[in-house]
Amino acid sequence: MQKKAPNHIDRHIGSRVRARRTMLGMSQELLADALGLTFQQVQKYEKGMNRIGASRLLQIAGILDVSIEFFFEGLPGLRAGGFLGDSLWPSS
């Protein structure tokens, strides 16, 4: 069975988590402890392999001292009402 590739939105959000965490000099272990997770789970979040739920993303924003919008900044196709076009969502 072939592994599913990470969604580009999940990868973007994960990269923003990683960028902010490293900007603060925080280790994956420290973030994981604050979230009550293993550092491996944080790794998966940062690589976009596991999707971050809304409540968890809000928790991460609080720990990293940023607004929730921080994680979406620079996301291609993002606009005030959502995303431009349907091409961002793969068809089933």
Secondary structure, 3 states (H helix, E strand, C coil): CCCCCCCHHHHHHHHHHHHHHHHCCCCHHHHHHHHCCCHHHHHHHHHCCCCCCHHHHHHHHHHHCCCHHHHHCCCCCEECCEECCCCCCCCC
